[in-house]
Structure formats: C-alpha cells, structure tokens
Amino acid sequence: MQITDGTLTVSGMFFLALALGLALAFEFVNGFHDTANAVATVIYTRTLRANTAVIWSGIWNLIGVLTSSGAVAFGVVALLPVELVLNVGTGAGFAMVFALLLSSMIWNLGTWFFGLPASSSHTLIGSIMGVGLANSVLSKGKVFGEGLNWAKAGEVGSSLLFSPIVGFCGAALLLLMAKLLVQRPELYRAPRGDTPPPLWIRLVLMLTCAGVSFAHGSNDGQKGMGLIMLILIGILPGVYALNSSADATEFHQVSAMAKLLEPPLHARAAGISVPDPNSELSGFLKTSGTVNARTFAALEAKNQSISVDLAKTPAAVDRRVLRTDIYLVGESLDKLLKTNYFSDPGERALVSNYRGRLRSLVNFIPDWVKTMVAITLGLGTMVGWKRIVVTVGERIGKEHLSYAQGASAELMAMMTIIAADGYGVPVSTTHVLSSGVAGAMAANASGLQMQTVRNLLLAWVLTLPVCVLLEATMFAASLYLFLHVLGLK
C-alpha cells in the first residue's frame, strides 16, 4: 500500500496532515450529528440501551463506508468549480478544500449544540455553492455565478428537496399498511416504562437501525472521501492522479477506444482548431451554452492527447496532465450524453463505454482512505449523539414513539438513502429520518409538536444561505492566507 511517493517536503507534509485532519474531523462531526437520528428510534422504543445502540450503529456505519462505491464522492466533487478541481494543488485549490471543511463543521457543530437535526449534506452543498460564487467574484473577467455546475447542483438540490417529502409520505404509508396487514396491538403501543419490546419487534428495530446506519455510512461517508481525494491529488499527483491499480493493459485498451472515437469527433469539428482546448472545454462545462464545432475541436485535440499518453507505459506518463485531460473529456462527454446529443445507438454506446473507462482511471478511492473515514465516522457515532436523539425521540411528536412508528421511519430512510446511492447523489439522513418520524406520527394521529417542526424547517431553510455566506467568507480569507501570507501560487 503506497501512501506517499517519498517526494514530500516538510511544508507538503504539514499541509497534507492538516488537510487530512480537517477532513477526518468533518466525518467525526458528521458521525455524531447525523447518525444520532438512526439510534433515536431504538433508544426510545427501549429496543437497545443507549450505549449499545450507538456501538451497534457505529459498526454498521463503518461497514457502509467500507463497501461504498465512490459514486457519491465524485458526484459531490463534480459540483465544484472546474478550474479549482483541475488546479487543486494551487493556493486557490487548497483554500477551497480548507474553507469547505471549516465552514461545514462550524454549521454542523452550531446546529448540534442547539439539538437541531440539520443536514450535513445540505451544509456541504451550501458550502460548495459558496465557494463557487465567491470564486466567480474574486476571479477577473468572470460573471457572477460562473463556474458552478448548475445542472449538477439542480440534480443534488432536487434530491435534498424531495427526499424529506418521500420520507414523510413513505413512513406514513408504511405505518398505515402495517396496521392493515399486521394485527398485533403491541406493535402500535408506546413502550411501558423500561420494559423492552417483544423479541421479534426488537429484532425488526435492530435490523432497521442497522440498515439506516449502513446506508448513512455508504452515502455520507463518501462526501469526506471525495474531499480527501482532492487533497491527495493536489499534494501527491504522482500517486493519486490516476488509479494505481490500472496497468499497461488497461491503458492500452482505453487508448484503443479513444482512437475509435476520433472519426465522429473529427467530423463534428468541421476542420477547425482551437488554440487552448483546456479553456474551451472548461468553458463548456461551466456554462449551459450550446455545443458547436469549437467544442468538438477541443474534444478531438484532448482525446488525441489521451490516446497518445495511454499508449505509453504508466511510468512514462505525466499523471497530473493526463488526469486533467481525462477529466475534461470525460465530463464533457457526460454532459453531451445527458443532453442526448448522440442519437445514433452505436455511437452513443461507444461514447458511454469510453466515458465509463475514463472515469475508472480517475474516480477511485484507496482502501486506506475508506478505512480511515469508516473508523472516524464510526467513532463519531459513539460520541455526542444525545442532543439530536432527544430532539428526534421526544420533541417531534406529542406522544411517545411506538415500535411501528420507529420501524416505519427507519425502513423508509434506509430505502431512500440506498436508492440515492444507486444514482450517485447525496441525500440527508437527518432530513429523511426526521421527516419519517413526523410522517409516522401524523399517520397515527399522534400529533406533532409544532415548535420543534418549525425549528426543523427553519434550520432546513437557513442552512443553504448561511453556509453559502459562511463559505464565501471563509474561502476569501483562506485565499488571502494561501496566496499572500504563505505565498502559494
């Protein structure tokens, strides 16, 4: 297992240690902030004692991170400004990562202190929007808002908006279905004293708690992993710019696919050339402008560079340059596919397969990164959980949570998060589970504590604008620090 390439300077080691420490601190906070929702139901239904519940949840969070695909991690990275992703090893790139992590942790800790189940996903997305907007203001010759991947932001925003609605309605429907299909009165009664529920109910609730914790680890754990990979790529491109498991055979196979794509790109380029293909494709990715011959001329040039580089042995390649070319071509082809530009089935299949092979060369997460995040998230689950648990368990409904209500909320949260994993989009465990508890309470006519519901809605509404402003401020301050105080370019 190679972690560094032996070329790190003292300052490089310091920045690497600091950045990794911040990223892991973000995941630790995420653990006790978000996963508290998963243990609230088993604690308040007397299924498990509190200490046992958080250990049980922590273990399944760890397993969820270790088995995650990485799709969500790179979905989050795709939201960031293209030029900062491509130049993450510069002062501006470091400023972006540090500001993202600090602003996200500040808001998470603040909402945790007041016992509000705010969303770490919502927080991180707001921070990403903040850095994109601030970067457009601080960079010369840019239009306000230019640089953010608005299409991807809309996709992620939709998932964050609709997932709580799905949680509320889905948990309510599950509870009503259970009442029709499972005629067991004890399932719908609140626990009496400290008496645990019947064994079969305990097993169901333990499984749903495990499912939510596993899903949380597989989704939320990836957000920190994506930022860690940006850090590693910026500081150690020789090791992390390209997938270390890709050998010469895979390089040559992808090179051959690049050659197959040359004729359709050349035909659409209409014989023109562009002086700066990188800028042309960066501009295409940053805007929603129409595709033209210049776009395909830039794609043709970069695709040829990829084909030539991949025909070499892996050791002879400038990995940072090749990663930049792969990122630009892969994301541009992805954008063209999503807009249904390639209508011919054979051509579309070729482009889709090629894009997938390109992504496999750059979208990877080493096992040691997964392990670090998994342990940190699991440990975070076992610390500081009580504030959020009390809110979810006592302050959403007017009556004590029943077994069926807890199981309905957790089952719905688990299914929603796993579905989001399949699409590679982040969702909020907090929002889905809290809204699921509210939906189950409403369906049972248990009544809702409107002050708590208003506070939850207020936190949900304020998270985005507050994090945008906080991140923009942090990014500007970090940019000044890295560029003018530390002298990083």
Protein Blocks (a to p, Z undefined) as FASTA:
>chain_A
ZZbgolacfklmmmmmmmmmmmmmmmmmmmmmmmmmmmmmmmmnomacfklmmmmmmmmm
mmmmmmpgolmmmmmmmmpcfklmmmmmbmklmmmmmmmmmmmmmmmmmmmmnopacdfk
lmmmmmmmmmmmmmmmmpghiaehihiafklmmmmmmmmmmmmmmmmmmmmmmmmmmmmm
mccfklmpccehjbdcdfklmmmmmmmmmmmmmmmmmmmmmmmmmmmmmmmmmmmmmlmm
pcfkbcfklmmmmmmmmmmmmmmmmmmnnopacfblmlmmmmmmmpccdcdfklmmmmmm
mmmmmmmmmmpcfklpcfklmmmmmmmmmmmmmmmmmnomamblklmmmmmmmmmmmmmm
mmccdfklmmmmmmmmmmmmmgoklmmmmmmmmmmpmbdcdfklmmmmmmmmmmmmmmmm
mnopacdfklmmmmmmmmmmmmnonopafklmmmmmmmmmmmmmmmmmmmmmmmmmmmmm
mmmmnopZZ
